[in-house]
Amino acid sequence: MIPESEQSRILGLLQDIESKLGTIDTKITRAQEYILLLQDKRAGYVEDMKKTQPLPPEILVEIFLHT
């Protein structure tokens, strides 16, 4: 049988680990949400760039090379 003081110490350690895991899980969730936000922002910029670029870059290069 494990002494009560040792049981309390082990329980305390397990509770501490559980708390730390919860904190890490929260940070991971926030990081994932931030990544999604950045990906959405990037996709918006890519769309804006496509709208302002009337011709593909390869065609523009050919035009400039022939003029």
DRENSEKOL-339236 format. One record per residue: residue number from 0; residue in one letter; x, y, z of N, C-alpha, C in turn. Coordinates in pm, 1 decimal, decimal comma, always signed. Layout:
num|residuo|nxx|nyy|nzz|caxx|cayy|cazz|cxx|cyy|czz
NUM|a|X|Y|Z|X|Y|Z|X|Y|Z
...
//
This chain:
num|residuo|nxx|nyy|nzz|caxx|cayy|cazz|cxx|cyy|czz
0|m|+83,6|-119,2|+0,0|+0,0|+0,0|+0,0|+87,7|+125,0|+0,0
1|i|+48,8|+222,9|-79,7|+124,0|+347,9|-90,8|+80,8|+440,2|+22,8
2|p|+179,7|+498,5|+92,6|+145,6|+590,0|+201,8|+61,0|+708,0|+150,8
3|e|-21,5|+760,1|+237,4|-112,2|+869,1|+199,5|-36,5|+993,1|+152,4
4|s|+75,7|+1022,6|+214,1|+154,8|+1139,2|+172,3|+205,9|+1121,9|+29,5
5|e|+244,1|+999,2|-5,2|+292,6|+970,7|-140,4|+177,2|+977,7|-240,3
6|q|+60,4|+927,7|-200,7|-57,4|+936,1|-286,1|-93,2|+1081,9|-314,2
7|s|-84,9|+1165,2|-212,6|-115,6|+1308,1|-229,0|-15,7|+1374,1|-322,9
8|r|+111,2|+1337,6|-306,3|+215,3|+1395,7|-392,9|+192,6|+1354,8|-538,0
9|i|+162,1|+1228,8|-561,2|+137,8|+1179,1|-696,9|+13,4|+1245,5|-756,0
10|l|-91,3|+1256,4|-676,6|-213,1|+1322,4|-722,9|-185,1|+1467,8|-760,8
11|g|-105,5|+1534,1|-679,1|-67,3|+1672,9|-708,7|+10,4|+1683,9|-839,4
12|l|+103,0|+1589,8|-860,2|+180,6|+1589,0|-985,0|+89,6|+1566,5|-1105,7
13|l|-2,2|+1472,4|-1092,9|-94,4|+1444,8|-1203,7|-184,3|+1564,9|-1232,9
14|q|-230,4|+1631,5|-1130,1|-314,0|+1750,7|-1149,3|-234,4|+1862,5|-1215,9
15|d|-107,5|+1875,7|-1177,2|-20,7|+1977,2|-1238,0|+0,0|+1947,8|-1385,9
16|i|+25,2|+1821,8|-1419,0|+43,9|+1782,2|-1558,5|-84,7|+1806,6|-1638,0
17|e|-198,1|+1770,8|-1579,5|-326,7|+1791,9|-1646,2|-350,3|+1940,3|-1673,5
18|s|-315,2|+2022,6|-1578,1|-330,1|+2167,3|-1595,5|-240,2|+2219,0|-1707,7
19|k|-115,6|+2172,1|-1708,8|-21,1|+2214,3|-1813,2|-67,9|+2168,3|-1951,1
20|l|-122,5|+2047,0|-1958,4|-175,3|+1998,4|-2086,2|-291,5|+2085,3|-2133,6
21|g|-376,9|+2125,2|-2042,2|-488,3|+2213,5|-2077,6|-438,6|+2346,1|-2131,7
22|t|-336,3|+2400,9|-2068,0|-278,4|+2527,4|-2114,0|-219,4|+2512,3|-2253,7
23|i|-147,3|+2403,6|-2275,9|-86,8|+2378,8|-2407,1|-195,2|+2359,5|-2512,8
24|d|-300,1|+2284,5|-2479,2|-409,7|+2264,0|-2574,7|-474,1|+2396,5|-2613,2
25|t|-491,4|+2484,8|-2516,3|-548,2|+2617,5|-2543,7|-456,8|+2696,1|-2637,4
26|k|-327,9|+2692,1|-2612,1|-232,4|+2763,7|-2697,5|-231,3|+2706,2|-2838,8
27|i|-240,5|+2574,5|-2851,1|-244,7|+2510,5|-2983,1|-369,3|+2555,9|-3058,6
28|t|-482,7|+2557,3|-2990,4|-607,8|+2600,5|-3054,0|-596,4|+2744,5|-3102,3
29|r|-541,8|+2831,9|-3019,4|-524,8|+2972,6|-3059,4|-431,4|+2984,8|-3179,2
30|a|-323,4|+2906,3|-3178,6|-228,4|+2910,2|-3290,1|-294,1|+2862,4|-3419,0
31|q|-374,5|+2756,8|-3409,9|-443,8|+2705,3|-3528,2|-543,6|+2807,9|-3581,4
32|e|-613,9|+2875,7|-3491,6|-708,3|+2979,3|-3534,1|-634,4|+3094,0|-3602,4
33|y|-516,8|+3130,0|-3549,8|-437,9|+3237,6|-3609,1|-386,9|+3196,6|-3747,3
34|i|-345,2|+3071,4|-3761,3|-300,2|+3021,7|-3891,7|-414,0|+3029,1|-3993,0
35|l|-533,8|+2989,2|-3952,7|-649,3|+2997,9|-4043,1|-675,9|+3142,4|-4083,5
36|l|-665,3|+3233,7|-3988,2|-684,4|+3375,4|-4018,0|-581,5|+3423,3|-4120,5
37|l|-455,5|+3385,7|-4100,7|-350,5|+3425,4|-4194,8|-371,9|+3363,3|-4332,5
38|q|-416,3|+3237,9|-4336,3|-442,0|+3173,4|-4464,9|-555,6|+3243,7|-4539,0
39|d|-659,4|+3282,9|-4467,4|-769,8|+3357,4|-4529,3|-721,4|+3491,6|-4582,3
40|k|-639,1|+3558,8|-4502,2|-585,9|+3688,1|-4543,0|-500,1|+3672,9|-4669,1
41|r|-417,0|+3569,4|-4670,4|-330,8|+3543,9|-4786,3|-415,0|+3516,4|-4910,5
42|a|-518,0|+3434,2|-4893,9|-604,6|+3402,0|-5007,4|-669,9|+3529,0|-5062,2
43|g|-706,7|+3620,3|-4975,0|-763,7|+3747,3|-5019,0|-664,7|+3828,3|-5100,5
44|y|-539,7|+3831,7|-5055,1|-437,1|+3905,9|-5129,5|-410,2|+3841,6|-5265,3
45|v|-411,3|+3708,7|-5269,7|-390,1|+3639,1|-5397,2|-503,7|+3673,9|-5493,3
46|e|-625,8|+3674,8|-5444,4|-740,0|+3711,7|-5528,9|-728,0|+3855,5|-5577,4
47|d|-688,4|+3946,8|-5487,6|-669,2|+4086,8|-5527,0|-563,1|+4098,2|-5635,4
48|m|-456,1|+4020,9|-5620,7|-347,6|+4025,2|-5717,9|-395,4|+3973,7|-5853,3
49|k|-476,3|+3868,0|-5852,3|-528,1|+3813,4|-5977,3|-619,0|+3913,5|-6048,0
50|k|-695,5|+3988,1|-5970,7|-786,6|+4086,9|-6029,7|-712,2|+4203,4|-6093,4
51|t|-597,1|+4239,3|-6039,0|-523,5|+4354,2|-6091,3|-426,2|+4315,8|-6201,0
52|q|-411,1|+4187,4|-6226,7|-317,5|+4141,1|-6327,7|-396,8|+4090,1|-6448,7
53|p|-410,1|+4173,0|-6551,2|-494,0|+4134,3|-6664,6|-438,0|+4018,4|-6746,6
54|l|-308,2|+4006,9|-6754,6|-247,1|+3900,1|-6834,4|-152,4|+3818,9|-6747,2
55|p|-138,7|+3690,8|-6777,0|-42,1|+3608,6|-6702,1|+99,4|+3662,9|-6722,9
56|p|+184,0|+3651,8|-6623,9|+320,6|+3705,6|-6632,9|+398,1|+3654,1|-6754,1
57|e|+374,3|+3528,0|-6792,3|+448,0|+3472,4|-6906,7|+416,2|+3549,9|-7035,4
58|i|+289,9|+3588,2|-7051,5|+249,7|+3663,9|-7170,6|+309,2|+3804,1|-7165,7
59|l|+308,1|+3866,2|-7048,6|+367,5|+3999,7|-7035,0|+516,4|+3997,6|-7069,7
60|v|+585,3|+3893,3|-7027,6|+728,3|+3880,8|-7057,7|+747,9|+3870,3|-7207,7
61|e|+667,3|+3791,0|-7274,1|+677,8|+3777,1|-7419,9|+651,9|+3910,0|-7489,7
62|i|+552,6|+3982,9|-7443,1|+520,3|+4113,5|-7503,8|+639,3|+4206,4|-7490,1
63|f|+698,3|+4213,2|-7368,9|+811,1|+4303,3|-7348,0|+932,8|+4259,0|-7426,9
64|l|+952,7|+4129,4|-7445,0|+1065,3|+4082,1|-7521,5|+1054,0|+4115,6|-7670,4
65|h|+931,8|+4123,7|-7719,8|+911,2|+4151,0|-7861,8|+895,3|+4299,8|-7894,2
66|t|+897,3|+4383,0|-7793,1|+883,2|+4526,4|-7820,7|+1011,3|+4600,3|-7798,3
//
